[in-house]
Structures are given as C-alpha cells and as structure tokens.
C-alpha cells in the first residue's frame, strides 16, 4: 500500500528514499514508508504570487532515486483554472535573490457524520506526476485517498477537516518513481508544476507540513510572496516563523522570472517577501493569510486562528439545525407578541 505524504501547495517536495533514516534535521520525518524504504520531506520552498485576482503557485517535485509511488495531498484556496508544467528554474532564482538574513518586522494587521464522495474536478499528467484536483469534505477526501491505495497518518482526519472547513478543494499528486527512472530522470531532477487559482487573496497552508510528524519533529520551509504592494500577513508572530525579506522586487529578478517557461504573467513591478519556517511540528498549528489589497486586513479564518463562522467544532448539520431552531423561536416569540397586542387592543 502506498503512503500519502502531505505537503503544502507550491513547494519543492523532496521525496527522499533511503533504507535507513539518518538523524539530520531534514530527515526528521519518520513513518512515511514507500516501496523502497523511508520517504522524507526535506526543506520546502514555496512561491505564492498574486496578480489581477489570480494566485500563481509554482512547485517542483524532486526525484531522489528509488522506485514505487508516493503521494502528496495539497489544500487549495479555490478551484484551479489551470495546472501545467512550471518554469524550469524559477524557485532556484528566488533562492539566489534572497539568502537567509536577519529577522524583519511583519506587516501588521473530528469528521462530521455525513460523507459524500469526493468530486474529481481535473486530472493531468506532468512527466512522472499524476495530478488530480478534488472537491469534498475531509471524510470524502480521506476516503478517496484510501480507495486509491494510500494510508493516512492518525492525525489526518483532524487536519483534513481543518482545511475542508475553509476550502473543500484539494490537489493530489502521485509521484511515480519507476516512471521517473524510465524517463531518464536522475537524482536531483525536479518536475516543476504551475497552478493558477482565481481567489480574492493568496493563502499558503502551513499546518499540513506537520502532518504525520511527532510534536518535537522539525519543519523547515521557505515561502516567497510576490504581490503588487507590501502585503499584510497573519499571524504576526509565531515561534519559528521569520520574515527575512520585504522589499520591492528588483527589475533583474522580475525580468529573469518572466523569461522562464510559462512565467510571462510576472508583472513589471512587484513586492517580494520571503518568510522562513523553522518550527517544531507541535507549534505549527496555523497557516499564512495574506491581504494583498492594501487594506491591511488578512483573514484570521484563512490563517487558521479562528474557526469559520457556523462551525465552532460542530457538524454542519448540527449548526444548520441550531439556526433553524433559533429562527423558529424568534418567529414564535413575534407571533405571541402580536397576539398579545391584538387582545389588549
């Protein structure tokens, strides 16, 4: 049975296969077993760019040798309008532009009982990746994954429901190591993927990086943001979350990015931010909400800091029933008042 490895959208997901897992920080994730030993998620890199009401994610799945199939399930803020091969060196160019630096100040500002089948919205094959976009609640997405041969970690039900309450859209990417080897991919080769998503504001899921990890395991990631102006971010301060760059993007960077395959949408001017995550899995209980509109009002719901209105930990059916009962009480109270007023007159 295949193991489902969860990671965030727009990341460089290093599917590292080894018979023995060493003690290094990048290999702290344990228990992700494939057909050829342990699978580990190394340091990840994300580009989330926002231009004219559309969010662009660029990710690359890196081939590290070995065989078998391994999967990634990624929460999305909306239904993608397109999933295609991404630029060949966009993420590498961003890393060259912004090395690690000192911390900067951030801009202020259980499953339900009913389960329907997950709806398949899109399927596409890119090199050795089989990509499926799904719409469904936490239980239905978990059922889809199980039906397709994946084993979920014990914390998967809670995490999937956490995301499904905010957006019922997920992207499943199955990496076929045997197919990669047959295509002549060598260790270190990556398959870049560009996902285009119409949305009001960009959003980067981070909590899912801790899925399947022990509380003391480390999670490392680099998040690049490209927006029209300096964005407001939420949360402001969390252990292991550091803003290391926030400035106008250089013209040379934008020109280089625009010249890469499929990156012609990169604007003539933009604000570049880079955040680093170096957190224990137990502390990574939030996502990154971004307000790129200039209103300095990032959503605490999108950040995972508060539950969406109407959920509060209750199944949707219970919430609707509670609202109906409240409405019935109000109508009955109003009817009684009118009857009393008529009798008095």
BAFI-711788 format. One record per atom (N, C-alpha, C, O, CB): residue in one letter; x, y, z. Coordinates in steps of 0.02 Angstrom, whole numbers, plus 50000, padded with zeros to 5 digits. Each point is the difference from the previous one (the first is absolute). Glycine has a CB too. Layout:
<tortis>
AXYZ ...
</tortis>
This chain:
<tortis>
X500424994050000 X499585006050000 X500445006250000 X500515000250034 X498574993650027 X500715011349901 X500405006249996 X499885004450061 X499464999850030 X500494999649845 X500555004450142 X499945004750056 X499875006949971 X500345002149953 X500434991050121 X498755010549955 X499845006749975 X500395005250040 X499915000650060 X498944995749906 X501595007350000 X500425005150030 X499695006749988 X499945002249942 X501094990850042 X498765010450069 X499685006449993 X500525005650001 X500484999850039 X498484995750016 X500935009549903 X500425006050001 X499595005849976 X499434999149978 X501624994250003 X499225012650022 X499625005849979 X500055001249926 X500434997449966 X499765007550145 X499354999249865 X500005001649929 X500605004449985 X500225004050041 X498534995049953 X501515000349945 X500555004249978 X500644998750035 X500365004850016 X498815003649957 X500994985450041 X500624998650036 X500454995649958 X499784996549955 X499625004550154 X501254999449907 X500464995149973 X499984994150047 X500295000450054 X500465008549891 X498924985850037 X499914994350044 X500524994849983 X499964996749948 X498805005550063 X501734997050032 X500534995149988 X499784993350027 X499974999050060 X500925009949946 X498944986549950 X499804993450020 X500624995850005 X500214996849951 X498655004349994 X501444998850114 X500664997050010 X499904992850023 X499714998950054 X500815012349974 X499704983949934 X499914993050017 X500664997150023 X500505000449964 X498564998649953 X500944997950142 X500614997050027 X499804994150043 X499485000050032 X501135011049966 X499814983950003 X499864994250040 X500075001750074 X499624997550041 X500784995049867 X500085011750109 X500095002250068 X499935007650003 X500245003649956 X500524986750069 X498895012150027 X499885007150007 X500505002850049 X500044997950058 X498745000749917 X501615006350003 X500515003050042 X499705005050048 X499415001549996 X501414996849914 X499585004350137 X499765004550051 X499985007349979 X499855004350042 X500584987850039 X499715009449856 X500055007049979 X499335003550004 X499484996749997 X501475000449930 X499055009550079 X499405003950009 X499524999149942 X499404999350012 X501255008950053 X499594991749873 X499574999449942 X499674993149997 X499514999149964 X501215009149975 X499554986950097 X499744993249997 X499654998350066 X499984994150019 X500945002649901 X498815008350115 X499694998650065 X499324996849994 X499754997250049 X500875012449996 X499084990649896 X499344997249990 X500054992449995 X500374997449958 X499245013049985 X500024986050100 X500054992750001 X499324997049985 X499485003350007 X501464997250076 X499064993249897 X499384996349991 X499685000749932 X499464997349990 X500395004150129 X500455002249834 X499735000749933 X500334994749956 X500535001149971 X499265011550044 X499894981549981 X500334994249970 X499744998849930 X499404999949988 X500744995150125 X500335004149840 X499824998349931 X500274993149984 X500164996150044 X499845016049923 X500044986449968 X500204993449980 X500754998850006 X500244994349994 X498805005749929 X501345005350089 X500734999250002 X500305003450062 X500545003049995 X499484996549879 X499635000150183 X500275002950060 X499615006050024 X499405000449987 X501704995549979 X499235008650068 X499675005750031 X499975005949952 X500475001249962 X499904994950151 X499085007749891 X499925006049959 X499995006050046 X499645000050050 X499714993649861 X501055011450074 X500075005750045 X499905006549962 X500215000749942 X500574992850129 X498905011249961 X499915006649971 X500555004650024 X500045001650060 X498724996749934 X501675003849960 X500555004550018 X499765007250003 X499405001350002 X501414990849947 X499665012650051 X499825007050002 X499595001849938 X500194998249945 X500855004550123 X498415000949942 X499555001549945 X500055007449980 X500165004250042 X499074986649997 X500625010649899 X499995006849975 X499355001349963 X499774996049960 X501485003950030 X498445005950025 X499355001849972 X500035006749965 X500315004750026 X499134988750065 X500265007249851 X499855006549970 X499255000749995 X499674996049967 X501425004049968 X498655005150098 X499295001949994 X499985007249975 X500175004750036 X499474987350058 X500175008749843 X499985006649969 X499285001949986 X499594995749984 X501555002649964 X498705008250058 X499325002449991 X500005005749951 X500335005150010 X499364991450107 X499925002649828 X499995005049947 X499315000149968 X499774994949973 X501465003650005 X498425007350027 X499355001049968 X499494994850020 X499664997149958 X500935008149947 X499354993650162 X499494995450025 X500154992749990 X499564995850009 X499665013149969 X501404989550004 X500194993049987 X500624998350041 X500485003850001 X499024996749883 X500474993950150 X500584997650037 X500384994949958 X499714995549971 X499705006650139 X501254998849887 X500444995449963 X500444996350050 X500375003250039 X499625004349858 X499984985950102 X500444995950041 X500484996349954 X499804997349948 X499325001450142 X501515001349929 X500504996249962 X500334995150048 X500255002050053 X499945007649865 X499824984150064 X500284994850041 X500414995349957 X499894999649940 X499155001350142 X501434995649948 X500394995049964 X500074993850043 X500195000550058 X500435008449878 X499224985350036 X500084993750034 X500664997049978 X500114998749940 X498644999450068 X501695000950039 X500704998149984 X500104992550003 X499804996850049 X500595014249995 X499914986249904 X500144992849997 X500654998550037 X500525002849984 X498874996249905 X500574996650161 X500594998450040 X500204992749993 X500384997450041 X499285011450039 X500094987949868 X500204993149989 X499514995150032 X499585002050040 X501605001749954 X498884989949988 X499574994950028 X499384999049957 X499915003449950 X500514999350163 X499164992549908 X499404998549962 X499385000650042 X500035002250058 X500634990249871 X498775005550042 X499375000350036 X499645006549990 X500255004549965 X500234988050118 X498925008149947 X499595006049993 X499905003350069 X499924996650050 X499504998349850 X500595011650100 X499925003950061 X499545005949985 X500035002849946 X501114993750097 X498445005350005 X499505005049985 X500055006150044 X500284999950055 X499004991149908 X500465014550011 X499965006450035 X499295002549994 X499715000149946 X501515002550031 X498494999550079 X499335002949999 X500045007250025 X500245001250056 X499224987549963 X500315016149940 X500125007150013 X499345003750004 X499614999649953 X501494999749988 X498765004350113 X499405004250003 X500085006249956 X500545003049998 X499234992950119 X499705006149848 X500015005849957 X499475005050022 X499484998150028 X500944994849876 X499705013650084 X499505005150019 X499425000449952 X499515003450016 X501415002850036 X499114990649891 X499465000349951 X500114995049945 X500494996350001 X499335015750025 X499724987849926 X500054995349944 X500505002649949 X499925005649976 X498884990750042 X501714999949965 X500505002349951 X499685000849931 X499584996049979 X501334998450085 X499295010849901 X499805000849931 X500494996549953 X499844998849941 X499625012250088 X501134987449997 X500504996749958 X500544996850043 X500205002850051 X499585005349856 X500444986050073 X500584996750031 X500454997849943 X499804996249957 X499534999850145 X501295006449899 X500454998849944 X500724999550024 X500145001250059 X499075004949864 X501234992150032 X500714999850017 X500245007050015 X499855004749963 X500324985149964 X500215010950127 X500245006650021 X500685001849971 X500304996149963 X499055002450140 X500885007449916 X500655002349978 X500564995550025 X499954997150054 X499615014549944 X500964987749963 X500534995250015 X500445002150059 X500274995850035 X499735001049845 X500085009850131 X500485002250051 X499755005950041 X500405003650031 X500514992349895 X498445005250075 X499725005750037 X500164999750074 X500235005050028 X498854995549889 X500824993850116 X500124999550072 X500745000850016 X500185003050051 X498824989549959 X501435004749947 X500725000850012 X500215007349994 X500425002350038 X499764986149918 X499525015249997 X500175007149991 X499785004150061 X500355004650020 X499554994149856 X499534999650152 X499775003550060 X500474998850059 X500145004650038 X498684994349922 X501424995050048 X500474998650054 X500655003849991 X500305002150050 X499194986649962 X500735012149926 X500615004049988 X499895007450018 X500455003450023 X499884988549886 X499065010550079 X499845007050012 X500005001750074 X500235005450019 X499114994749877 X500394995450145 X499915001450071 X500304994450042 X499654995150014 X499305011549961 X501684993850044 X500274995150047 X499725001350070 X499685005150012 X501384993949919 X499074996550114 X499775000850069 X500315006350030 X500585001649987 X499284986050026 X499755016050028 X500245006250029 X499675001150068 X499664995550025 X500545009449861 X499915001050142 X499725001550066 X499245000749997 X499715001149947 X501365004650084 X498634993650027 X499275000550005 X499775007149988 X500325004850023 X499674985750058 X499475010449882 X499695006449989 X499335000350036 X499754994850022 X500835006349867 X499135004950116 X499345000750031 X499464998249948 X500035002249943 X500405006850135 X499104987049943 X499444998349955 X499525005849994 X499915003850047 X500204984249985 X499585012649909 X499485005149992 X499414998250044 X499774994349998 X500605008149883 X499375002350159 X499464998450046 X499344998849965 X499904999349940 X500695007350145 X499164993349945 X499324998949981 X499694993450035 X499424998449989 X500855007649900 X495134864650270 X499624994049990 X499555000249938 X499745005549991 X500314992850132 X499814997449837 X499605000049940 X499265000350016 X499784997550052 X501114996049891 X498735009650014 X499285000150007 X499724993249980 X500344996049968 X499615016450011 X499424986550040 X499714993449990 X499854998549927 X500074994349978 X499455006650136 X500285004249847 X499804998949931 X500605000549954 X500395004750005 X498464999850020 X501234990749930 X500564999949954 X499764998849929 X499674995049986 X501075000850105 X499415008849863 X499844999049929 X500654998449964 X500545001450026 X498475006549980 X500944989149935 X500594998449961 X500365006449978 X499685005049984 X499774984349978 X501215010450038 X500395005749974 X499895000649925 X499964995049964 X500915003550127 X499065007649885 X499895001449929 X500675001449967 X500385004350022 X498465000250002 X501314991949922 X500605001249962 X499885005749951 X499574999449956 X500784988450056 X500025017749995 X499905005949959 X500485000349941 X499835002849948 X499775003150153 X500994991249907 X500525000549948 X500514994550009 X500184998450057 X499655014149935 X500414984849954 X500564995350002 X500505001949945 X499805002049945 X499474988750101 X501375008749969 X500515001749951 X500644996150018 X500144998750058 X499375012949923 X500874986549968 X500634996650010 X500565004649978 X500015002549944 X499454986250038 X501035012350064 X500585004149985 X500624995850016 X500154998950059 X499235012049965 X500974987049925 X500584995650008 X499804993850041 X499584996149978 X501215013950016 X499524989150064 X499844994150042 X499495001650054 X499934996250047 X501214999649931 X498505009850015 X499495002050049 X499304999049971 X499865002349945 X500945006050104 X498774988349989 X499294999749984 X499645004650049 X500014998850060 X500094989249896 X499585017250018 X499705005250042 X499244999649994 X499734999649945 X501285007850041 X498654992850071 X499274999950004 X499785005650046 X500245000650056 X499714986949922 X499595016849998 X499705005250042 X499324997450024 X499594998049960 X501025011449977 X499294990850129 X499404997350032 X499605005450034 X500285005050023 X500314984249992 X498755009849989 X499575004250042 X499634995450048 X499674995249979 X500205013849930 X500184992550155 X499654995850049 X500195001950071 X500485003750012 X499494987149906 X499645006650130 X500165001050070 X500564995550022 X500244995849962 X498595007450058 X501384997750042 X500554995950026 X499894992649993 X500454996449977 X499785012750101 X499184988349941 X499884992749995 X500034997549929 X500274994649987 X499045006150115 X500405003049851 X499994997649931 X500695000149968 X500164995549961 X498675008750030 X501585000850025 X500685000249973 X500414994450031 X500414996949965 X499505015650019 X500004986250080 X500354994450032 X499794993449968 X500424995549990 X499665011050117 X499274992849879 X499764993849969 X500294999249930 X500184994449980 X498765006550086 X501115004649896 X500304999749933 X500734997650005 X500214995849961 X499025013550000 X501134993550086 X500704998250008 X500064992650019 X500434996449972 X499855015350063 X499304985950010 X500024993050020 X499824995549942 X500324994849989 X499395008550128 X499784998649845 X499794996049942 X500544999549947 X500024995349961 X498805008150061 X501635001649977 X500545000049951 X500664997350028 X500545001349974 X498905008449971 X500504986650111 X500574996250024 X500465003450048 X500554997650013 X499384996949883 X499865011250133 X500425003650047 X499804998650072 X499424998850015 X500765010149900 X500314991150129 X499884999550072 X500075007050031 X500505003449987 X499914984550016 X499125014150037 X500015006750030 X500294999650071 X499904995050035 X499115008549895 X501335001750090 X500275000450068 X499435001050050 X499465002349980 X501635002349977 X499004993850106 X499465000650050 X499705007050006 X499415000750016 X501144990150044 X499855014449927 X499745006850007 X499675002549936 X499765005749998 X501134996450085 X499084993849864 X499735002349936 X499265002150004 X499835005149971 X500974987349974 X498765003950091 X499305002250002 X499925007150027 X499625004049971 X500064984250046 X500665013550037 X499955006750029 X500275005349953 X499695005349992 X500414989850122 X500475003549855 X500315005049956 X499595001049936 X499925005749978 X501204991150068 X498634997849925 X499595000749940 X499365003950014 X499795004149959 X500684985149999 X499225009550099 X499395003750018 X500165007450011 X499615004449982 X499904985250069 X501075011849980 X500235006850012 X500015003949934 X499785005749996 X500904990550103 X499595000649849 X500055003449935 X499345000049962 X499835005049968 X501364991750028 X498444997950008 X499374999649962 X499495005150024 X499585002249961 X500634985750021 X499835014150083 X499555005250025 X500145006749968 X499565004349998 X500364989550110 X500695007249869 X500205006449970 X499964999949924 X499815005049969 X500944996950128 X499424992549873 X499954999149928 X499974992549985 X500454996450022 X500185014549956 X498874986849986 X499934992749987 X500404997749940 X499854994749972 X499025005950078 X501635003249929 X500384998349940 X500694997450020 X500365003150039 X499025005849895 X500804985350038 X500654996950013 X500314997849934 X499644998249953 X499974998050163 X501055003849883 X500374997449942 X500404994050023 X500415000550046 X499655011049900 X499834982850021 X500374993950014 X500504998949944 X499814999849942 X499224995250123 X501615004349953 X500524998849950 X500354993550018 X500304999450053 X499865013049926 X499814982849976 X500334993550010 X500644999949959 X499995000849939 X498904993350082 X501665005050013 X500664999849968 X500204992849989 X500034996150047 X500315014850008 X499784987349883 X500174993149982 X500764999649990 X500265002149948 X498604996149997 X501484999150105 X500734999549996 X500244995549944 X500515001449969 X499525000650152 X499594992649865 X500194995549946 X499965003749932 X500434999349958 X499164990750109 X499865013949925 X499925003749937 X500545005349993 X500245001249944 X498534996850061 X501435005150051 X500535005049997 X500654996849977 X500375002949959 X499075003750133 X500714987549934 X500614996649980 X499984998049926 X500505000549965 X499644995350153 X499275002049860 X499934998149930 X500085006049953 X500244999249944 X499004991550091 X500575015349989 X500065006049959 X500725002549998 X500165004849964 X498664998150064 X501624994050011 X500705002150001 X500145005550050 X500545003049999 X499524993749884 X499465004750163 X500135005050051 X500534997450048 X499974994350022 X498865010249968 X501644999850026 X500534998150046 X499885003450067 X499595004550005 X501224994049900 X499564999250146 X499915002850067 X500115007549999 X500495002549974 X499884986650077 X499155014549978 X500035007350002 X499565003349948 X499855006050007 X501294992950035 X498654997449906 X499555002949950 X499325001550032 X499774996350044 X500814997449864 X499125011750071 X499355002050028 X499495000849944 X500175001449943 X500405004250152 X498794993549924 X499445001249954 X499635006250024 X499624999550048 X500284988149923 X500205018249996 X499655006150023 X499274999949978 X499844997949945 X501255008450049 X498484996150051 X499285000349987 X499765007050016 X500165002850053 X499694984949972 X499765015249930 X499725006750008 X499244999450005 X499684997549954 X501285007849982 X498764997050120 X499284999550013 X499715007050003 X500245004250038 X499914984950026 X499355012249896 X499685006649995 X499324999750034 X499584995949981 X501035006749911 X499275001750158 X499394999750040 X499695006950007 X500305004350033 X500164985750030 X498965011349908 X499655006350014 X499785000350074 X499684995350024 X499925005249855 X500585004850156 X499825000650070 X500055007350021 X500355003949967 X500064984550057 X499255013550029 X500005007050022 X500665002050030 X500235005649989 X498564993650031 X501524996450017 X500655001350031 X500404993650003 X499714994750010 X499815014850058 X501144990949922 X500414993950005 X500014997250070 X499895003650049 X500815000649857 X499424989450099 X499984996450064 X500484994149994 X500004996549949 X498805006950075 X501614995550027 X500504994749998 X499884995450059 X500105002050058 X500755005449883 X498954986350047 X499914995350056 X500684997750027 X500424997649962 X498494998649988 X501185004550115 X500624998050032 X499904994150048 X500444995750007 X499965016049982 X499024988250045 X499894994950050 X500084993049972 X500234995450034 X498995012450024 X500594991249879 X500024993449971 X500714997349993 X500104994049992 X498865008849947 X501555001650065 X500694997749999 X500174995750061 X500474996049998 X499845014249937 X499314990750119 X500134996350062 X499624993450003 X500074996350048 X500145014550009 X499394987749892 X499594994050001 X500444993750005 X500494999349963 X498635006649970 X500704989750113 X500364993750007 X500645000550039 X500344995050010 X499175001849885 X500665009250129 X500625000950038 X499874999750075 X499435001050023 X501035005949883 X500054991650132 X499975000550072 X500065007350021 X500305004049964 X500204984450048 X499225013650047 X500005007050020 X500695003350000 X500065006049987 X498964991450080 X501514998749948 X500675002950004 X500384999749933 X500555002649996 X499474994250124 X499695000149829 X500334999849935 X500035007149971 X499575004150014 X500024984149966 X500935013149980 X500095006649971 X499675000449931 X499984995249963 X501105006050100 X498655004749922 X499715001549935 X500365006249973 X500025005250033 X498844989849998 X501435004449910 X500365005649969 X499705001649932 X499854995549961 X501205001250100 X498865009749926 X499725002149935 X500195007249986 X500105004050045 X498944988049969 X501015009649921 X500105006849977 X499385001949959 X499804996449955 X501475002450043 X498445006950019 X499395002449966 X500155006749967 X500165004950034 X499094989150050 X500715006249850 X500085006249963 X499325002749980 X499564996249978 X501575000049979 X498775010350051 X499385003449979 X500175005449950 X500485003750008 X498984993950104 X500145002849836 X500085005249949 X499335003449992 X499534997049974 X501404996649965 X499025012650084 X499365003750001 X500105007049971 X500575002249991 X499054991250110 X499835010049884 X500045006649970 X500315005150047 X500375004449979 X498624992849953 X500875002050133 X500295004550050 X500144996050062 X499864994050003 X499535016049951 X500904993450097 X500174996450061 X499374997050031 X499535003650014 X501455004150005 X499014985649991 X499404996850026 X499965000250076 X500525000450034 X499494992249866 X499395007250126 X499894999050072 X499934992550012 X499654996649962 X499795014750052 X500904986150037 X500044992850012 X499724998250068 X500025004050047 X500984995449879 X498734994650079 X499754997350063 X500164992650001 X499864996549951 X499215012350057 X501224988650046 X500125003250065 X500595004849998 X500424999849955 X499114990250100 X500485014449995 X500545004950004 X500644996950026 X500535000749970 X498625008250048 X500794987750039 X500594997050030 X499824993050026 X499514999250037 X500965012249995 X499914983849947 X499924993150024 X500704997050008 X500465001949964 X498404996849980 X501224996650104 X500654996850007 X500214996649935 X499614996049972 X500175002350151 X500815003249853 X500254996849941 X499805003249935 X500174997549946 X499824992450118 X499645015849938 X499805003649939 X500385006649997 X499945004150045 X498904990549957 X501555006349944 X500435005849995 X499945003349931 X500064996649949 X500744998250133 X499075011649918 X500025003949938 X500725002249988 X500275003950039 X498525000149975 X501524993549933 X500705001449988 X500115004949943 X500565002549991 X499714986250052 X499215012849918 X500085004849946 X499325003149985 X499504996549996 X501474997149956 X499025013150040 X499395003649981 X500225006449966 X500195004850033 X499134990250063 X500645005149837 X500235005849962 X499744999549929 X499764994749978 X501285006350094 X499015004549892 X499814999949929 X500444995149963 X500614999950009 X499015012149997 X500084983949952 X500384995249960 X500445003749951 X499795004949970 X499294986550042 X501535006249979 X500465003249953 X499774998749928 X499684994949986 X501275003950097 X499215005849873 X499814999249930 X500344993949969 X499714996649958 X500125015850033 X500794986350030 X500354994249973 X499664993550019 X499964995449959 X501115011150046 X498684993150057 X499644994050021 X499364999049959 X499874994649974 X500595006850141 X499145004049879 X499374999549963 X500134998249927 X499624996049971 X499865012450107 X501034994549893 X500164998449930 X500214992749993 X499804996649952 X500565015350029 X500044985750066 X500224993049998 X499404995350008 X499944995149963 X501185008350083 X498454998050003 X499424995750011 X499554999949938 X499754994749980 X500305007750143 X499855003449847 X499555000649942 X500274996249940 X499614997949957 X500025013250085 X501024988049955 X500304996649942 X499974992450007 X500154996449952 X500605013450033 X499054987650074 X499964992850009 X499374997349966 X499535003849987 X501104997150123 X499354992649877 X499434996949967 X499365001050040 X499984998550059 X500804993149890 X498705010950017 X499355000750032 X499945005650051 X499505000350036 X500384987849944 X500625016250024 X500015005250052 X499895007049970 X500195005050031 X500574987950037 X498945007549873 X499895006549968 X499525004450037 X499965006049986 X500274988649908 X499395002650154 X499525004050039 X500345004350054 X499685004550027 X499494986549953 X501475007850034 X500345004050052 X499975007449982 X500175001949945 X500614988450080 X498995013950022 X499905007249985 X500655003849992 X500544997550015 X498395001950048 X501005006749913 X500595004349991 X500275002550066 X500605001550005 X498955002049884 X500024997050161 X500235002150067 X499624996050052 X499434998049988 X500855013849971 X500044986950099 X499684995950051 X500395000850065 X500565002550002 X499024989349912 X500105005950140 X500314999950067 X500194992850015 X499594995549992 X499755014650048 X501284988849981 X500254993350015 X500084999150075 X500345003950033 X500244995749855 X499114995250139 X500084998250070 X500254992850004 X499844995849958 X499245012250077 X501314990750017 X500214993250013 X499944998550074 X500255003850042 X500544996549860 X498864994350114 X499944997750069 X500324993250007 X499974995949954 X498975010650061 X501374992350042 X500304993550015 X499634996850057 X499855003350050 X501275000649909 X498754989750034 X499694996150053 X500524995150025 X500264995949962 X498585005349990 X501324999250112 X500444995150033 X499684998750068 X500205002950050 X500875001149890 X498444991650060 X499554999150056 X499964992750020 X500114995649959 X499245014550005 X500474988850098 X499814993250020 X499324998649971 X499595004549991 X501094996050116 X499184993249878 X499354998149972 X499445001850048 X499455001949977 X501094988949959 X499585008750129 X499485001650048 X499805007350001 X499435001650016 X501004989250051 X500045013649915 X499855007249999 X499695002349934 X499725005549996 X501224996250083 X499104994249869 X499775002149934 X499254998249993 X499824995149968 X501345003249982 X498425005850082 X499284998850002 X499625005349960 X499405000850010 X500734993850101 X500205009049844 X499715005649965 X500194999949927 X500444996249979 X499585010550127 X499654997549855 X500185001249929 X500215007349992 X499995003850049 X499204987249912 X500995010949979 X500205006949986 X499455003549960 X499894998349942 X501334998450061 X498445008050028 X499495004049965 X500325006449975 X500425003050034 X498664992250038 X500735006949868 X500315005749967 X499465004749974 X499544997949966 X501474995150002 X499055013450049 X499575005149970 X500425004249953 X500415004150022 X498824996150080 X500684998649834 X500395003649949 X499625006049973 X500225003149951 X500354986350020 X498865012350059 X499585005349974 X500225006950024 X499785005149972 X499284986850024 X501365008450055 X500205006450029 X499565002150058 X500125005350029 X500314997849861 X499074992850128 X499555001850055 X500274997850068 X499715001650051 X499344997549870 X501504997150080 X500314997750062 X499514996050043 X499955001150060 X500825008849937 X498874985549971 X499504996150037 X500034992649979 X499534997549971 X499735012750037 X501304986450007 X500034992949985 X499504996150042 X499855001950056 X501364999349914 X498524993550003 X499464996250032 X500254995450054 X500424995749987 X498955005049906 X500385000050169 X500194995250053 X499724993149986 X500274995050025 X499775014450057 X499424990149879 X499734993549981 X500484996549953 X500164994150009 X498665010150006 X501424999549934 X500484997149952 X500654998050035 X500334995349979 X499165011649930 X500694996850144 X500614998450038 X499904994050046 X500494997650029 X499835014449965 X499074985750012 X499864994350044 X500005001850073 X500044995650043 X500474997349872 X499445013650101 X500015002250070 X499314999750031 X499944999450061 X501025008049912 X498514993249987 X499324999350023 X499624995449952 X500194999449941 X499835012150113 X499454985449971 X499604995649957 X499565004149955 X499795005550018 X500234985550070 X499825006449853 X499535003549956 X499335000950034 X499804995950041 X500784999449859 X499075010050083 X499355001550029 X499534994249990 X499904997749943 X500285014650038 X499514985450073 X499514994749995 X500264993150013 X499624995250002 X499825011849918 X501234992350091 X500274993350013 X500094999050075 X499654996050030 X500925003949858 X499915003750141 X500124999650073 X500064992850024 X499804998450056 X499585012449957 X500894984949944 X500104993150021 X499394995649992 X500044994150016 X500795010250061 X498604998449899 X499404996149992 X499924997749929 X500235003549954 X499235002750139 X500224988049895 X499854998149931 X499545005149968 X499615003350035 X500524984749995 X499925012749904 X499615005049965 X499254999050010 X499625004850005 X501294996049911 X498874992850087 X499294998750009 X499765002450067 X499455002650006 X500654987549920 X500335009250126 X499815002450066 X499955007550001 X499555002850032 X501004987350019 X499925013449914 X499985007349997 X499385002549965 X499685004750024 X501564995449976 X498584996749944 X499395002049965 X499394998850042 X499545004150001 X501024993449890 X499434996850144 X499424998550042 X499945005250056 X499445002250017 X500684985649956 X500455014050056 X499985005150053 X499735006649975 X499615003250034 X501354991250021 X499265007649884 X499755006249971 X499264999749986 X499645004950010 X501474996949941 X498644992450026 X499294999349986 X499595000450064 X499475003150001 X500804989849900 X499985004050152 X499645000350064 X499975007250026 X499485002350023 X500904986050004 X500195015349968 X500025007050022 X499505004149960 X499645004150029 X501564994750005 X498775000249900 X499545003749958 X499284998550019 X499585004550002 X501264995449905 X499024993750108 X499324998050020 X499805003450066 X499445002250007 X500724986849934 X500315011350106 X499865003350064 X499855007449989 X499535002750031 X501224989250028 X499645011549898 X499895007049987 X499325001249968 X499645004750018 X501594997049969 X498584994049964 X499355000649967 X499444998950050 X499505003750000 X501004992549892 X499574998750151 X499484998650050 X499935005750049 X499445001850019 X500794986149969 X500355015050032 X499985005650047 X499655006049970 X499605003350033 X501464992650019 X499085005449883 X499695005649966 X499254998949994 X499615004750008 X501454997449930 X498734991750047 X499294998449993 X499645000950066 X499445002650001 X500834989449908 X500055006050146 X499695000850065 X499915007350018 X499505002050029 X501004987250007 X500005014949948 X499965007150015 X499435003249961 X499635004250027 X501604996149996 X498704997849913 X499475002949959 X499324997950026 X499535004050000 X501234996049902 X499184993650120 X499374997650027 X499815003550064 X499425001850011 X500804987249937 X500295012150095 X499885003650063 X499795007149987 X499555002750033 X501284990150024 X499505010449893 X499835006949984 X499295000549973 X499665004850015 X501554997649960 X498574992849985 X499325000149972 X499484999050055 X499485003349999 X500974992349893 X499685000050155 X499544998850055 X499915006150044 X499455001550022 X500874986649975 X500245015450014 X499985006050044 X499595005649968 X499625003550033 X501504993450014 X498975003849886 X499645005349966 X499264998349994 X499615003949972 X501444999049965 
</tortis>
